[in-house]
Amino acid sequence: MGDTAERASELVEQLRGVGVAGVTVVWCDNNGIPRSRTVPVASLPQVADTGIGVSTVFAVFDTNDGIQYGAPGRETPSGDVRLVPDLDRLTPLAGQPGMAWAPGTQVDVDGAPWPWDQRSLLAATVDGLAERGYTALVGYEMEFAVSAPSPDGAVVPAYRGPAYSPHGLLEIDAFATDLLRDAEANGLRIGQFHAEYGPGQVELSLGATDPVRAADEQLLARQTVLAAAARHGLRISFAPLPSLQLAGNGWHVHSSLWRDGVNLLAGGPEGPGTAGSGYIAGLLRDLPALAAVTAPSIGSMARLRPGFFAGAFGFWGIENREAPVRYVVGSPLLGADHANVELKVSDASANPYLALTALLTSGVAGVEENLVPPSPIAADPGTWKKKERAAAGVEKLPTTQADQEAALLACPRVTEALGAERLGAFLAVRRADAAWAAEREPEDVLAAWRWRY
């Protein structure tokens, strides 16, 4: 045992000092579902040094916990990988006082990178960008439904409007208070928290940070929300669309690309400069393929309804909340470096590490190829006639698994960024989910997955 184990031994004493009994090490599967192993706090030095044994089959778990052995290289249940906690992200959980939390990276049994691990892929992507002079900042806006318990598993909104009003949150005030306190104690920087548009819907935004940390914090934020809700007898649905009768939950990704300390997206009401425009053009060019990774589930595609600020059509706009690629302007009040791009076709069913890998790959390719985006659109193309959208080059994003897969496979930038092993496993579970859903009514599918994420 080396320096890592020695550091872990020091952390054990600190954790014991605040009453921590166990450490939960988390990874995220291809359906956006967190999976984990929990070990006694005394085991942390050994675990930090050699990891925790995990079956290889988790790479091909579908949303219903079925195992899809059809993916190349994952045809059998044989094999083992090691789940190694990131000690830099180790967090005693304020809402679960006896537990600590850490994101994990899956490595092969010899310690080498495991080709199906998603977290190491994003880390390698960020390192590759750094070698080319780029850094990125990423922040998530997370929408979710807050429900009172119900015997049939339905969503029973825990507060009654009005939308965006402090009056609604009065009914869940104790939960909201605990959530904000726990988030701060867990090291999460909450930008804002408010009642959203849908019944019982809430949104919180996480401060922008480096991409790997942003993906980690998205998972930690889920745990923080769920723990606070459990203490108040509430249920949380992060599902992209909990029901056809409810508003969808987007997990919008805000990103900015930097070079030599300069935000390449900085600009004014007319949009960013040449490099920033290239970033937008890169996202727009690959948008159907991106959406297949950032909003990949049956619920994701059901959520893509015009008029719901979901980004159903492929276009970009300046501060246009119907645009799937929305340019957020810097200003004299906020500063030019506030400028960023919001991707609306993103939700909890995406693996955040895969999603951010795809997003950054497409955006940076647009910068380096000097792409120029079409003119921004200020209107809602969902209100236009088909011939008007065709004239403007605006197409609806794919709304079936087959169409999403076709768009993904037609985009070599994204498929090569993901790698053959990860892509194969990802597509295997997507096909399995689609086959399962095809035999059921849409509302039954949404109900089955309502509490999965």
DRENLOGU-893556 format. One record per residue (C-alpha): chain; x, y, z. Coordinates in Angstrom, 2 decimals, decimal comma. Example, Ala and Ser with C-alpha at 12.3 -4.5 7.8 and 13.67 -1.06 7.14 Angstrom:
// residues 2
ATOM mol       X       Y       Z
ATOM   A   12,30   -4,50    7,80
ATOM   A   13,67   -1,06    7,14
//
This chain:
// residues 453
ATOM mol       X       Y       Z
ATOM   A    0,00    0,00    0,00
ATOM   A    1,38    3,39   -1,04
ATOM   A    0,77    7,10   -0,62
ATOM   A   -2,89    6,79   -1,57
ATOM   A   -3,55    4,34    1,25
ATOM   A   -1,65    6,54    3,71
ATOM   A   -3,77    9,52    2,74
ATOM   A   -6,90    7,40    3,05
ATOM   A   -5,84    6,36    6,55
ATOM   A   -5,69   10,01    7,55
ATOM   A   -9,14   10,54    6,06
ATOM   A  -10,51    7,61    8,06
ATOM   A   -9,71    9,41   11,31
ATOM   A  -11,34   12,59   10,05
ATOM   A  -14,45   10,69    8,96
ATOM   A  -14,70    8,85   12,25
ATOM   A  -14,41   12,19   14,02
ATOM   A  -17,65   13,35   12,40
ATOM   A  -19,44   10,04   12,94
ATOM   A  -19,10    8,52    9,48
ATOM   A  -19,47    4,72    9,45
ATOM   A  -19,48    3,95    5,73
ATOM   A  -18,30    5,30    2,38
ATOM   A  -20,53    4,94   -0,68
ATOM   A  -18,60    4,90   -3,95
ATOM   A  -20,77    5,82   -6,93
ATOM   A  -20,60    5,46  -10,68
ATOM   A  -23,25    6,17  -13,32
ATOM   A  -24,52    3,65  -15,86
ATOM   A  -25,59    4,12  -19,46
ATOM   A  -29,14    5,03  -18,38
ATOM   A  -28,13    7,87  -16,09
ATOM   A  -28,83    5,66  -13,06
ATOM   A  -26,30    5,93  -10,22
ATOM   A  -24,95    2,57   -9,02
ATOM   A  -22,75    2,09   -5,97
ATOM   A  -20,82    0,04   -3,46
ATOM   A  -20,63    0,95    0,23
ATOM   A  -17,72   -0,09    2,44
ATOM   A  -17,02    0,36    6,17
ATOM   A  -14,98    3,47    6,80
ATOM   A  -12,11    1,33    8,13
ATOM   A  -11,80   -0,27    4,68
ATOM   A  -11,09    3,02    2,92
ATOM   A   -7,26    2,67    2,80
ATOM   A   -7,48   -0,75    1,13
ATOM   A  -10,27    0,37   -1,19
ATOM   A   -8,42    3,52   -2,20
ATOM   A   -5,38    1,42   -3,06
ATOM   A   -6,92   -1,57   -4,85
ATOM   A  -10,56   -0,66   -5,41
ATOM   A  -13,80   -2,57   -4,88
ATOM   A  -14,75   -5,56   -7,02
ATOM   A  -17,60   -4,84   -9,45
ATOM   A  -19,09   -7,09  -12,11
ATOM   A  -18,54   -6,16  -15,75
ATOM   A  -22,25   -6,66  -16,45
ATOM   A  -23,09   -3,18  -15,16
ATOM   A  -21,79   -1,82  -18,45
ATOM   A  -24,81   -3,40  -20,14
ATOM   A  -27,55   -2,85  -17,55
ATOM   A  -30,66   -1,37  -19,14
ATOM   A  -33,13    0,93  -17,41
ATOM   A  -35,10   -2,04  -16,02
ATOM   A  -31,92   -3,69  -14,64
ATOM   A  -31,92   -6,23  -17,46
ATOM   A  -28,48   -7,37  -18,65
ATOM   A  -27,82   -7,06  -22,39
ATOM   A  -25,09   -9,49  -23,36
ATOM   A  -25,16   -8,51  -27,04
ATOM   A  -22,63   -5,68  -26,78
ATOM   A  -19,21   -6,44  -28,31
ATOM   A  -16,81   -7,57  -25,60
ATOM   A  -19,60   -7,97  -23,07
ATOM   A  -21,17  -11,21  -24,22
ATOM   A  -20,90  -13,11  -20,91
ATOM   A  -21,21  -12,48  -17,16
ATOM   A  -17,54  -13,35  -16,66
ATOM   A  -15,01  -10,76  -15,57
ATOM   A  -14,36   -8,24  -12,84
ATOM   A  -13,31   -4,61  -12,60
ATOM   A  -12,14   -2,49   -9,68
ATOM   A  -14,04    0,57   -8,54
ATOM   A  -11,58    3,16   -7,18
ATOM   A  -12,88    6,14   -5,17
ATOM   A  -11,66    9,65   -5,93
ATOM   A  -10,41   10,81   -2,55
ATOM   A  -10,35   14,44   -3,73
ATOM   A  -14,15   14,27   -4,02
ATOM   A  -14,79   12,41   -0,76
ATOM   A  -17,73   14,12    0,96
ATOM   A  -19,33   13,41    4,35
ATOM   A  -23,06   13,65    3,61
ATOM   A  -24,86   16,25    5,69
ATOM   A  -28,22   14,62    5,01
ATOM   A  -26,95   11,12    5,86
ATOM   A  -24,72   11,78    8,88
ATOM   A  -23,32    8,25    9,08
ATOM   A  -22,26    8,10    5,45
ATOM   A  -19,69    9,66    3,14
ATOM   A  -19,84    9,77   -0,66
ATOM   A  -17,25    9,62   -3,43
ATOM   A  -17,39    9,19   -7,20
ATOM   A  -15,55    6,18   -8,51
ATOM   A  -13,56    5,26  -11,58
ATOM   A  -13,66    1,70  -12,90
ATOM   A  -10,29    0,23  -13,81
ATOM   A   -9,19   -3,17  -15,07
ATOM   A   -7,89   -5,69  -12,58
ATOM   A   -4,31   -4,71  -13,47
ATOM   A   -5,09   -1,05  -12,77
ATOM   A   -5,22   -0,05  -16,43
ATOM   A   -8,11    2,07  -17,77
ATOM   A  -11,24   -0,01  -18,41
ATOM   A  -12,63    0,68  -21,91
ATOM   A  -16,23    0,80  -20,66
ATOM   A  -15,63    3,35  -17,88
ATOM   A  -17,21    6,71  -18,64
ATOM   A  -15,63    8,91  -15,97
ATOM   A  -12,09    8,25  -17,15
ATOM   A  -13,20    9,05  -20,70
ATOM   A  -14,32   12,54  -19,72
ATOM   A  -11,11   13,07  -17,74
ATOM   A   -9,06   12,06  -20,78
ATOM   A  -11,15   14,35  -22,98
ATOM   A  -10,50   17,30  -20,68
ATOM   A   -6,79   16,49  -20,60
ATOM   A   -6,75   16,32  -24,39
ATOM   A   -8,37   19,74  -24,63
ATOM   A   -5,81   21,14  -22,20
ATOM   A   -3,00   19,90  -24,43
ATOM   A   -4,56   21,98  -27,23
ATOM   A   -4,83   25,04  -25,01
ATOM   A   -8,49   24,79  -23,99
ATOM   A  -10,32   24,64  -20,70
ATOM   A  -14,05   24,46  -20,15
ATOM   A  -16,55   25,36  -17,47
ATOM   A  -19,81   23,46  -17,07
ATOM   A  -22,84   23,97  -14,85
ATOM   A  -26,14   22,10  -14,63
ATOM   A  -29,70   23,32  -14,13
ATOM   A  -31,62   20,41  -12,61
ATOM   A  -35,41   20,22  -12,72
ATOM   A  -37,31   17,62  -10,70
ATOM   A  -40,81   16,85   -9,45
ATOM   A  -41,48   16,84   -5,72
ATOM   A  -44,25   14,43   -4,80
ATOM   A  -46,19   13,43   -1,74
ATOM   A  -46,30    9,66   -1,16
ATOM   A  -48,98    7,78   -3,08
ATOM   A  -49,96    4,11   -2,89
ATOM   A  -50,00    3,67   -6,67
ATOM   A  -46,65    5,38   -7,32
ATOM   A  -48,22    8,37   -9,07
ATOM   A  -46,75   11,85   -8,82
ATOM   A  -48,83   13,85   -6,34
ATOM   A  -47,47   17,41   -6,51
ATOM   A  -46,20   18,37   -3,07
ATOM   A  -47,13   22,00   -3,57
ATOM   A  -49,73   23,86   -5,56
ATOM   A  -48,59   26,80   -7,72
ATOM   A  -48,50   29,45   -8,76
ATOM   A  -45,49   28,72  -10,95
ATOM   A  -42,25   30,51   -9,99
ATOM   A  -43,87   31,85   -6,83
ATOM   A  -42,49   31,75   -3,28
ATOM   A  -46,04   30,92   -2,20
ATOM   A  -45,76   27,42   -3,63
ATOM   A  -42,52   26,67   -1,82
ATOM   A  -44,14   27,50    1,52
ATOM   A  -45,72   24,04    1,41
ATOM   A  -42,31   22,38    1,15
ATOM   A  -40,39   24,97    3,15
ATOM   A  -38,78   22,52    5,57
ATOM   A  -37,54   20,34    2,69
ATOM   A  -36,22   23,36    0,81
ATOM   A  -34,40   24,62    3,91
ATOM   A  -32,77   21,26    4,58
ATOM   A  -31,80   20,88    0,93
ATOM   A  -30,04   24,23    0,80
ATOM   A  -28,23   23,62    4,08
ATOM   A  -27,20   20,12    3,08
ATOM   A  -26,02   21,28   -0,33
ATOM   A  -23,76   23,91    1,20
ATOM   A  -22,38   21,43    3,72
ATOM   A  -21,73   18,94    0,88
ATOM   A  -19,72   21,54   -1,01
ATOM   A  -22,30   22,18   -3,72
ATOM   A  -22,58   25,77   -4,91
ATOM   A  -26,25   26,42   -5,60
ATOM   A  -26,82   29,34   -7,94
ATOM   A  -30,56   29,45   -7,43
ATOM   A  -33,50   27,35   -6,30
ATOM   A  -37,12   28,02   -7,23
ATOM   A  -40,57   26,68   -7,96
ATOM   A  -40,71   25,80  -11,66
ATOM   A  -43,46   25,83  -14,26
ATOM   A  -44,91   22,36  -13,69
ATOM   A  -47,02   21,15  -10,75
ATOM   A  -44,75   20,36   -7,83
ATOM   A  -41,70   21,06  -10,00
ATOM   A  -38,51   22,60   -8,63
ATOM   A  -35,26   23,69  -10,23
ATOM   A  -31,84   24,15   -8,72
ATOM   A  -28,73   25,30  -10,56
ATOM   A  -25,17   24,26   -9,79
ATOM   A  -22,25   26,65  -10,11
ATOM   A  -20,01   26,21  -13,16
ATOM   A  -16,82   24,24  -12,63
ATOM   A  -14,47   21,93  -14,54
ATOM   A  -16,32   19,25  -16,55
ATOM   A  -15,38   16,18  -14,49
ATOM   A  -16,28   17,91  -11,26
ATOM   A  -19,53   19,15  -12,83
ATOM   A  -20,53   15,58  -13,70
ATOM   A  -19,55   14,39  -10,20
ATOM   A  -21,51   17,19   -8,58
ATOM   A  -24,57   16,40  -10,64
ATOM   A  -24,56   12,93   -9,06
ATOM   A  -23,86   14,32   -5,59
ATOM   A  -26,70   16,81   -5,99
ATOM   A  -29,10   13,96   -6,71
ATOM   A  -28,07   12,19   -3,51
ATOM   A  -28,41   15,43   -1,58
ATOM   A  -31,91   16,11   -2,91
ATOM   A  -33,10   12,55   -2,28
ATOM   A  -31,79   12,49    1,28
ATOM   A  -33,47   15,78    2,17
ATOM   A  -36,74   14,63    0,61
ATOM   A  -36,68   11,31    2,46
ATOM   A  -36,45   13,10    5,82
ATOM   A  -39,70   14,89    5,01
ATOM   A  -41,60   11,94    3,59
ATOM   A  -41,40   13,25    0,03
ATOM   A  -40,51   11,51   -3,23
ATOM   A  -38,43   12,98   -6,02
ATOM   A  -38,73   12,21   -9,71
ATOM   A  -35,79   13,26  -11,85
ATOM   A  -37,33   11,47  -14,84
ATOM   A  -37,24   13,42  -18,13
ATOM   A  -41,02   13,12  -18,30
ATOM   A  -42,69   11,61  -15,21
ATOM   A  -46,09   11,54  -16,94
ATOM   A  -47,67   12,82  -20,14
ATOM   A  -49,78   15,06  -17,91
ATOM   A  -46,75   16,73  -16,28
ATOM   A  -44,00   19,08  -17,34
ATOM   A  -40,73   17,51  -18,38
ATOM   A  -37,55   17,73  -16,33
ATOM   A  -34,62   19,08  -18,28
ATOM   A  -31,09   19,08  -16,88
ATOM   A  -29,79   21,92  -18,99
ATOM   A  -26,04   22,05  -19,49
ATOM   A  -24,37   25,48  -19,52
ATOM   A  -20,86   25,41  -20,97
ATOM   A  -18,16   27,88  -21,88
ATOM   A  -14,85   27,27  -23,65
ATOM   A  -11,69   29,14  -22,65
ATOM   A   -8,26   29,66  -24,20
ATOM   A   -5,41   31,62  -22,60
ATOM   A   -7,77   32,80  -19,89
ATOM   A  -10,26   34,21  -22,40
ATOM   A  -13,86   33,04  -22,67
ATOM   A  -14,27   32,29  -26,38
ATOM   A  -18,03   32,72  -26,04
ATOM   A  -17,79   36,30  -24,80
ATOM   A  -19,95   38,61  -26,88
ATOM   A  -22,94   40,86  -26,87
ATOM   A  -26,54   40,86  -28,07
ATOM   A  -25,44   39,97  -31,61
ATOM   A  -23,70   36,79  -30,46
ATOM   A  -20,11   35,72  -29,79
ATOM   A  -17,04   36,27  -31,93
ATOM   A  -15,55   33,91  -34,48
ATOM   A  -14,36   31,18  -32,11
ATOM   A  -17,50   31,25  -30,00
ATOM   A  -19,64   31,12  -33,10
ATOM   A  -17,67   28,08  -34,20
ATOM   A  -18,45   26,41  -30,87
ATOM   A  -22,16   27,00  -31,40
ATOM   A  -21,94   25,80  -34,99
ATOM   A  -20,18   22,62  -33,85
ATOM   A  -22,94   21,84  -31,37
ATOM   A  -25,62   22,60  -33,93
ATOM   A  -23,99   20,46  -36,63
ATOM   A  -23,93   17,41  -34,36
ATOM   A  -27,13   18,18  -32,43
ATOM   A  -29,13   15,06  -33,45
ATOM   A  -26,18   12,85  -32,48
ATOM   A  -25,55   14,84  -29,31
ATOM   A  -29,16   14,47  -28,25
ATOM   A  -28,82   10,70  -28,64
ATOM   A  -26,28   10,84  -25,80
ATOM   A  -27,49   13,80  -23,72
ATOM   A  -31,22   12,91  -23,83
ATOM   A  -31,21    9,21  -24,76
ATOM   A  -34,24    7,60  -23,14
ATOM   A  -37,80    7,00  -24,29
ATOM   A  -38,85    9,61  -21,74
ATOM   A  -36,30   12,04  -23,16
ATOM   A  -37,85   11,87  -26,59
ATOM   A  -41,38   12,09  -25,22
ATOM   A  -40,30   15,29  -23,47
ATOM   A  -39,33   16,96  -26,78
ATOM   A  -42,63   18,76  -27,22
ATOM   A  -42,83   22,17  -28,89
ATOM   A  -43,84   24,96  -26,55
ATOM   A  -42,36   23,35  -23,42
ATOM   A  -38,90   24,99  -23,53
ATOM   A  -37,53   21,51  -24,29
ATOM   A  -35,67   22,29  -27,53
ATOM   A  -37,64   20,10  -29,91
ATOM   A  -36,23   21,58  -33,14
ATOM   A  -32,66   21,93  -34,33
ATOM   A  -31,70   25,62  -34,22
ATOM   A  -29,94   28,14  -32,04
ATOM   A  -31,05   31,44  -30,62
ATOM   A  -29,81   34,34  -28,54
ATOM   A  -31,57   34,09  -25,18
ATOM   A  -34,34   32,08  -26,89
ATOM   A  -35,63   29,56  -24,36
ATOM   A  -37,23   27,38  -27,04
ATOM   A  -33,84   26,89  -28,69
ATOM   A  -32,04   23,63  -27,90
ATOM   A  -28,79   25,59  -28,29
ATOM   A  -29,29   28,88  -26,46
ATOM   A  -26,62   31,56  -26,37
ATOM   A  -26,57   33,31  -22,99
ATOM   A  -25,21   36,81  -23,42
ATOM   A  -22,60   38,55  -21,31
ATOM   A  -23,45   42,09  -20,25
ATOM   A  -22,02   45,17  -18,52
ATOM   A  -23,84   44,08  -15,35
ATOM   A  -22,77   40,43  -15,38
ATOM   A  -19,51   40,80  -17,26
ATOM   A  -18,51   39,54  -20,69
ATOM   A  -17,23   36,27  -19,22
ATOM   A  -20,75   35,37  -18,10
ATOM   A  -21,48   34,36  -21,71
ATOM   A  -22,12   30,65  -22,21
ATOM   A  -24,15   28,19  -24,25
ATOM   A  -27,07   26,28  -22,79
ATOM   A  -27,90   22,85  -24,20
ATOM   A  -31,55   22,13  -23,41
ATOM   A  -31,72   18,59  -24,81
ATOM   A  -30,17   17,09  -21,69
ATOM   A  -31,75   15,23  -18,80
ATOM   A  -31,24   12,78  -15,94
ATOM   A  -31,32    9,69  -18,19
ATOM   A  -27,95   10,68  -19,68
ATOM   A  -24,66    9,49  -18,30
ATOM   A  -23,11   12,90  -17,51
ATOM   A  -19,57   11,80  -18,35
ATOM   A  -20,56   10,54  -21,80
ATOM   A  -22,79   13,57  -22,36
ATOM   A  -20,08   16,12  -21,57
ATOM   A  -17,52   14,21  -23,63
ATOM   A  -19,82   14,40  -26,65
ATOM   A  -20,70   18,06  -26,06
ATOM   A  -17,12   19,26  -25,71
ATOM   A  -15,93   17,18  -28,65
ATOM   A  -18,56   18,65  -30,97
ATOM   A  -18,14   22,22  -29,78
ATOM   A  -14,35   22,27  -30,00
ATOM   A  -14,47   20,67  -33,46
ATOM   A  -16,59   23,61  -34,57
ATOM   A  -13,98   26,05  -33,25
ATOM   A  -11,06   24,30  -34,91
ATOM   A  -12,87   23,92  -38,23
ATOM   A  -13,91   27,60  -38,19
ATOM   A  -17,56   26,67  -38,65
ATOM   A  -20,10   29,44  -39,02
ATOM   A  -23,61   28,89  -37,64
ATOM   A  -26,74   29,92  -39,51
ATOM   A  -28,53   33,03  -38,37
ATOM   A  -30,01   32,78  -34,88
ATOM   A  -33,78   32,42  -34,56
ATOM   A  -35,73   34,52  -32,09
ATOM   A  -39,11   32,83  -32,61
ATOM   A  -40,53   29,39  -31,78
ATOM   A  -40,33   27,22  -34,91
ATOM   A  -42,90   24,93  -33,33
ATOM   A  -45,51   27,53  -34,26
ATOM   A  -44,41   27,63  -37,89
ATOM   A  -45,77   25,63  -40,78
ATOM   A  -43,65   22,78  -42,13
ATOM   A  -42,68   24,69  -45,25
ATOM   A  -41,53   27,63  -43,12
ATOM   A  -39,27   25,37  -41,06
ATOM   A  -37,96   23,73  -44,23
ATOM   A  -37,14   27,11  -45,74
ATOM   A  -35,19   28,02  -42,59
ATOM   A  -33,40   24,66  -42,47
ATOM   A  -35,00   23,77  -39,14
ATOM   A  -35,74   20,09  -38,53
ATOM   A  -37,33   18,30  -35,61
ATOM   A  -34,89   16,33  -33,49
ATOM   A  -35,25   12,52  -33,53
ATOM   A  -38,09   11,16  -31,40
ATOM   A  -37,48    7,42  -31,80
ATOM   A  -34,61    5,27  -30,63
ATOM   A  -33,95    4,08  -34,18
ATOM   A  -33,68    7,63  -35,48
ATOM   A  -31,45    8,67  -32,59
ATOM   A  -29,17    5,70  -33,22
ATOM   A  -28,97    6,48  -36,92
ATOM   A  -28,03   10,09  -36,15
ATOM   A  -25,38    8,97  -33,66
ATOM   A  -23,82    6,41  -36,00
ATOM   A  -23,73    9,01  -38,78
ATOM   A  -21,56   11,31  -36,64
ATOM   A  -17,95   10,07  -36,55
ATOM   A  -16,83   12,85  -34,20
ATOM   A  -19,11   11,67  -31,41
ATOM   A  -18,79    7,94  -32,02
ATOM   A  -15,00    8,13  -32,11
ATOM   A  -14,97   10,24  -28,96
ATOM   A  -17,03    7,62  -27,11
ATOM   A  -14,96    4,70  -28,38
ATOM   A  -16,11    1,37  -29,74
ATOM   A  -16,58   -0,38  -26,39
ATOM   A  -18,59    2,36  -24,72
ATOM   A  -20,63    2,99  -27,86
ATOM   A  -21,46   -0,70  -28,22
ATOM   A  -22,65   -1,01  -24,63
ATOM   A  -24,60    2,24  -24,84
ATOM   A  -26,45    1,15  -27,99
ATOM   A  -27,19   -2,31  -26,57
ATOM   A  -29,10   -0,87  -23,63
ATOM   A  -30,83    1,75  -25,77
ATOM   A  -32,13   -0,97  -28,10
ATOM   A  -33,26   -3,09  -25,17
ATOM   A  -35,18   -0,19  -23,65
ATOM   A  -36,83    0,56  -26,98
ATOM   A  -37,87   -3,07  -27,50
ATOM   A  -39,35   -3,21  -23,99
ATOM   A  -41,21    0,07  -24,46
ATOM   A  -42,61   -0,93  -27,86
ATOM   A  -44,86   -3,50  -26,16
ATOM   A  -46,38   -0,96  -23,76
ATOM   A  -48,43    2,20  -23,76
ATOM   A  -46,37    5,42  -23,44
ATOM   A  -47,88    6,34  -20,09
ATOM   A  -47,07    2,89  -18,70
ATOM   A  -43,44    3,26  -19,81
ATOM   A  -43,14    6,66  -18,16
ATOM   A  -44,73    5,32  -14,97
ATOM   A  -42,33    2,36  -14,86
ATOM   A  -39,29    4,65  -15,05
ATOM   A  -40,66    7,53  -13,00
ATOM   A  -38,50    6,88   -9,96
ATOM   A  -35,52    5,16  -11,60
ATOM   A  -33,18    8,11  -12,06
//
